[in-house]
């Protein structure tokens, strides 16, 4: 018998012969906003070991852009907090695709908190970084089904209406980097894609900000408007704000 929210040894959670509920479905690619990711992190319990563990997994999926299976395959020695790097030795595609990635500093407190809890629970150093901590699953690898089931529940608790799944964290990180002007080849290396072309297709699905900017610029040129300086509102923006204020005063 396992406790609610706890993992079991890999491969034993799902009933034999029953495929995942989303197998074969083409679900839309959708990123989360930074605020939504923070809401997911805040929705994780800060008191329970399982909540602290889940928050660390989410932070690593977002701030390192790792796949769920990659996060669950990590060992404690794969994380170099001092240099802000993570070794991914068991990636999608096999050992030949192993890579070392960067991890944002704001992820490290979540990892440190989990490592402290992990030590206090007496989990051995040879167990996976994220492992079972109760019952027969203690110290055993976790199945990706755990994250597949946890994220929708956490999303509802956080009040997020869009579909919440672990891969959305990776998508969010990739689009954030693209929108900040990071080189495509660097994003590709971080994600562990086989080619830059894969990364390009991946980002185009979920990063429409550049297209929105292109259309806004096209509209300004077509209407003869000058491009506003940084921090300066265009005439059209001023008119829209004035109209909104006028509507408010009539209420």
N, C-alpha and C positions, 0 to 999 in steps of 0.2 A: 504493500500500500504506500502511496506517495502523498505528500502534502500538497495542498493547492498552491499552484505557482511554482512548484519545484520541478527540476529536470529529472530525467531518468537516463540510464545508460543509452548511448546512441543506438537507434534502431529498434528500441523496445516500446516507444510511446504509441506509434501508430499500429492499428490492428493489421495483422498480416493480410496482404492482398488488397488493402484499401489505399488507393492513391490519394495524394493531397487534393483538397477541395478545388484548388485553382489550376490543377493540371490541365494543360491544353488550352486554357483561356488566354486571350490576348487582352490584357488589361492596359489601360492608358498609362503612359509615362507621366508622372506628376511630381514636381518638386515641392518641398516644404519651404515656408519662409523661415527666416532666422527666429522670429518670434514664436512660430509654431514649434520649432525644435526646442526652444527654451521651455515652452509650455509642457512638452513631453518630458523633459528632464525634471521639471518641477513636480510633475505628476507621479514620479517614482518616489516610493517611500524612502525617507532619509533615516528611518529607524531600523527597518528590517534588513537582514543580510541580502535577501533576494532583490529588494528595491535598490540597494546600493550597487549590487552586481549589475542589475539591468541598466541603471543610469550610466555605469562605466562602459557597458557595451554600446549604448546609444552614442555616448560622447566619442568613442573610438570610431564607430561607423561613420559619424558625421565629420569629425575633425581629422580623420586619416583617410576617409573615403573607402573603407574596406567593405568587402562583401560579408554577408552573414557567416558563411562557412569559413571565411578567412579569419574573422574575429574569433570564432569558436575553436579554431585550430591553433591559436597562439599559445605559447608557453611563457611563463614569467620572464625567462631570460631573453625573450624576443623584444621586450620593451626597454629601450634606452632612454629613460626619463631625462637624464642629464643632458644629452645631446638632442632630445626631441625627435627620436627616430624609432621606427618599428620594423622589425624584420618579418617579412611574410614568406615563410619557407614552404608553406603548403597551399599555394594559390590554385585558382582555377587554371587548368591546363597542365598541372603537374610541376614537379620540382625544377624543371628547366625554365619555368617562368617566375621563379623566386625573385623577390625584389625587396629593397629597403625603401621605406617611404617616410616622409616627414609627418609629424603630428603637431597640431597647434597647441601652444602652451596652456590654453584654457581647458584642454581635455585632461591634463595631468592630475589636477586635484581629484577628479572623479576616479581615475585609476589608482591613485595613492590611497584614497579612502577604501576602495575595494580590496587592495592588497593588504591593508591593515586589518580589515575584517577577516579576510582569508587566512591570515596568519593566526589570528585569535581563535578561529574555528579549528585550527590544527590541520588544515589541508596541506599535504606534503608538497615540496618544491617540484616534484616530477609530474604532478597533475597538471592538466591544462590550465591556462590562466583563468578561464571562465569554466567552472565545472560544477557538478552537483554538490550540494552541501548538506543534504539530508538523506536519511535512510539508505537504501541500497545503492542510490546514485552518487553517494558521497565520493568525491574525487574522480568520478568518471566523466568522460566527454559528454557535452550537451548536444542534443539534436537541434537542427535548424528549425524544427517544428515548434520549439519553445518560443523563439522569436516571432515566428509566423503567427502564433496565437496570441502572444503578449502585446504586440504593437496595436492591433485594432482595439483591444480593451483599453490600452493606455491612451489612445487617441480619443476615445469616448470620454474617458475620465478628464482629459485635458480640454474637452469642449471643441475638438477639431472635427469639422464636418467632412473634410476630404479623406480619401482612403489613406490610411497610415500603414506603411510596411517598411521593413528595414532598408530595402534598396533605395527608398526615397531619401534617406540620409546621405547616401553616396551620390545620388543625383544632385542633391542640394549643394554638396561640397564642390562638385565639378562645375556647376553653373556659377557658383560664387566666384570660383577662380577665373572662369572665362570672362565674366562680367568685370572683374578687376583688372583684366588685361594680361593675365598670365599666359605665357607661350603655350600653344597647343601641345607641343612635344613634351613639355613638363607635366601638363595635366595628364597626358597619356601615360607617362611613366608612373605617376602617382596612382592612377587607376589600375595599372597593370594590363592595359589593352595590348593586343598583338600588333596593332598598327595605329598610326595617327588618324588614318581614315575612319577607323572604328570610333575613335574619340570624337571626331568631327560630326559623324552621324548621331552619336549619342547625345551630344550637347545641343545640336540643332532641334531635337525633339522637345527639349524642355527649357531652352533659354531664349525666349522671344524678346528680351529686353532690347537687344541690338536691332531687331526688326522694328520694334516700336519706335526706337530713336530714329531709324532711317525714315519711317513714314512721317514722323513729326517734322524732320528736316525737310522732307519733300513738300509737305504742306506749307511750311514757312516760305520756301522758295517760290512755290506756285502762287501764294498770296502776296508776295512782295514784302514779307516781314523780315526784319533784321534778326539775326540769331542773337538771343540774349546772352550777355556776359555771365560768367559763373556767379551764381547766387542772385542774378537779376531776373525779374519776371518779364515775359514778353507782353506786348500790348494785348494779345489775345488772352493771356493768362489773367491780366488785370481786369479785362472786361468780364471774364467768366466769374472771377471773385466778386466783382461789383454786382453782377446779376444775382449771385447766390446770397449776398448780404441783403440786397433789396427784397428778395423773396422771404428771407427770415424776418425782416422788420414788418412785413405784412401779416405775419402769423399772430 
